[in-house]
Amino acid sequence: MIPAPLESEGRVRPEWVDYNGHMNVAHYVAAFDRAVDELYDRLGLGRAYAGERGLSMFAVGADVDWLREMREGEPYRVRTQLLDHDDKRLLYHQTMLRADGTPAARVTWLALHVDLRARRAAPFPPDRLEVVRAAVAAHRGLPVPEGLGRRLSVRRPCAPARAD
């Protein structure tokens, strides 16, 4: 069983820093993706699973918030929380935490279980579905992640109604 939540650690690499002197947005996603690899390995859905069964997980959607800068060499922790699943999909949320515990970024992912030969969505095999079901159930008691389900918009004052 995987911990609830699953936590992974890392450090901002020099090659992840851009000309602004902070971690480039693409590398936040790369850091999250490294933690996803750990999640999939713990669920039995990782690299070995893809090689042995010809099945894998594909990201089909992500909603990312960049909240604070991360600088070269800074340590971080990625907290992964499973939110929901069905017979082909897995929904999970990740928060990147700075050393002081403040959130640096967060992302909600939707991933699809795929048959690598057919390159199409496929149901989880019964043994993997049972593991996914148990892991999601173990995470259900965690608080709802901040920012989940938010919408992007440009805030503007309401324009006065036109009298035509």
C-alpha positions as CSV (number, residue, x, y, z in Angstrom):
1,M,0.0,0.0,0.0
2,I,1.2,3.5,-0.6
3,P,1.3,6.2,2.1
4,A,-1.5,8.7,2.3
5,P,-0.3,11.1,1.0
6,L,2.8,9.8,-0.9
7,E,5.8,12.1,-0.5
8,S,8.8,12.4,-2.7
9,E,11.8,14.6,-2.3
10,G,14.1,16.5,-4.7
11,R,16.3,19.5,-5.2
12,V,16.1,22.2,-7.9
13,R,18.8,21.2,-10.5
14,P,21.1,23.9,-12.1
15,E,19.8,23.0,-15.6
16,W,16.2,23.7,-14.4
17,V,16.9,27.4,-13.7
18,D,16.1,29.9,-16.5
19,Y,17.4,33.4,-17.3
20,N,15.1,34.8,-14.5
21,G,17.2,33.0,-11.9
22,H,14.4,30.6,-10.9
23,M,13.1,27.2,-11.8
24,N,11.5,27.3,-15.3
25,V,7.8,26.3,-15.4
26,A,8.5,23.2,-17.5
27,H,10.7,21.8,-14.8
28,Y,8.1,22.1,-12.1
29,V,6.1,19.7,-14.3
30,A,9.2,17.5,-14.7
31,A,9.6,17.4,-10.9
32,F,5.9,16.4,-10.5
33,D,6.4,13.8,-13.2
34,R,9.3,12.2,-11.3
35,A,6.9,11.8,-8.3
36,V,4.3,10.4,-10.6
37,D,6.8,7.7,-11.7
38,E,7.1,6.8,-8.0
39,L,3.4,6.7,-7.6
40,Y,3.0,4.4,-10.6
41,D,5.7,2.1,-9.4
42,R,4.0,1.8,-6.0
43,L,0.7,1.0,-7.7
44,G,2.4,-1.6,-9.9
45,L,1.6,0.6,-13.0
46,G,5.2,1.8,-13.7
47,R,8.0,0.9,-16.1
48,A,8.1,-2.8,-15.3
49,Y,4.3,-3.1,-15.8
50,A,4.5,-1.4,-19.2
51,G,7.3,-3.8,-20.3
52,E,5.7,-6.9,-18.9
53,R,2.1,-6.3,-19.8
54,G,2.1,-3.8,-22.6
55,L,-0.1,-1.5,-20.6
56,S,0.7,1.9,-19.2
57,M,-0.6,5.3,-17.9
58,F,-0.8,8.4,-20.1
59,A,-1.5,11.9,-18.8
60,V,-4.5,13.3,-20.6
61,G,-5.0,16.5,-18.6
62,A,-3.2,18.7,-16.1
63,D,-4.1,21.9,-14.3
64,V,-1.0,23.6,-12.9
65,D,-0.6,26.5,-10.5
66,W,2.8,28.1,-10.0
67,L,2.7,29.7,-6.6
68,R,6.2,30.7,-5.5
69,E,9.7,30.8,-7.0
70,M,12.1,27.9,-6.5
71,R,15.8,28.7,-6.8
72,E,18.8,26.5,-7.7
73,G,19.7,24.0,-5.1
74,E,16.5,24.4,-3.1
75,P,15.1,21.2,-1.7
76,Y,11.4,20.4,-2.2
77,R,8.9,17.7,-1.4
78,V,6.1,16.6,-3.7
79,R,3.0,15.4,-1.9
80,T,0.8,13.2,-4.1
81,Q,-2.9,12.5,-3.2
82,L,-5.1,10.2,-5.1
83,L,-8.6,11.6,-5.6
84,D,-10.7,9.3,-7.7
85,H,-10.7,6.6,-10.3
86,D,-12.9,4.5,-12.6
87,D,-12.1,1.4,-14.6
88,K,-9.7,3.3,-17.0
89,R,-8.8,6.6,-15.3
90,L,-7.0,7.9,-12.3
91,L,-7.3,11.5,-10.9
92,Y,-4.7,12.7,-8.5
93,H,-3.3,16.0,-7.1
94,Q,0.2,17.0,-6.3
95,T,1.6,19.9,-4.2
96,M,5.3,20.9,-4.3
97,L,6.4,22.2,-0.9
98,R,9.4,24.3,-0.2
99,A,11.7,23.5,2.7
100,D,9.7,25.8,5.0
101,G,6.5,23.9,4.1
102,T,4.9,26.6,1.9
103,P,3.5,25.5,-1.4
104,A,5.6,26.3,-4.5
105,A,3.3,24.8,-7.1
106,R,0.4,22.4,-7.4
107,V,-1.1,20.3,-10.2
108,T,-4.2,18.1,-10.7
109,W,-3.7,15.3,-13.2
110,L,-6.1,13.0,-15.1
111,A,-4.4,9.9,-16.4
112,L,-5.7,7.2,-18.7
113,H,-4.8,3.5,-18.6
114,V,-3.7,2.6,-22.2
115,D,-3.0,-0.6,-24.1
116,L,0.4,0.1,-25.7
117,R,-0.1,-2.2,-28.6
118,A,-3.5,-0.8,-29.6
119,R,-2.6,2.7,-28.5
120,R,-6.1,3.0,-27.0
121,A,-7.7,3.3,-23.6
122,A,-8.1,0.0,-21.8
123,P,-9.6,-1.0,-18.5
124,F,-7.3,-1.8,-15.6
125,P,-6.7,-5.5,-15.2
126,P,-8.6,-6.8,-12.1
127,D,-5.4,-7.1,-10.0
128,R,-4.4,-3.5,-10.7
129,L,-7.9,-2.2,-10.4
130,E,-8.0,-3.6,-6.9
131,V,-4.8,-1.9,-5.9
132,V,-5.9,1.4,-7.4
133,R,-9.3,1.1,-5.6
134,A,-7.6,0.4,-2.3
135,A,-5.1,3.2,-2.7
136,V,-7.8,5.8,-3.6
137,A,-9.8,4.6,-0.6
138,A,-6.8,5.1,1.7
139,H,-6.4,8.7,0.5
140,R,-10.1,9.6,0.8
141,G,-9.7,10.7,4.4
142,L,-7.2,13.4,3.5
143,P,-8.3,17.0,3.3
144,V,-9.5,18.3,-0.1
145,P,-6.4,19.9,-1.8
146,E,-6.4,23.7,-2.0
147,G,-7.1,25.0,-5.5
148,L,-8.9,21.9,-6.6
149,G,-11.5,22.7,-9.2
150,R,-10.6,26.4,-9.5
151,R,-11.1,28.3,-12.8
152,L,-8.8,30.6,-14.5
153,S,-10.2,34.1,-15.4
154,V,-9.3,37.7,-15.7
155,R,-11.0,39.6,-12.9
156,R,-12.6,42.8,-14.1
157,P,-15.0,45.1,-12.4
158,C,-18.5,44.7,-13.8
159,A,-19.2,47.0,-16.7
160,P,-22.3,49.2,-16.4
161,A,-25.3,48.0,-18.3
162,R,-25.7,49.7,-21.7
163,A,-28.9,51.6,-22.2
164,D,-29.6,51.1,-25.9
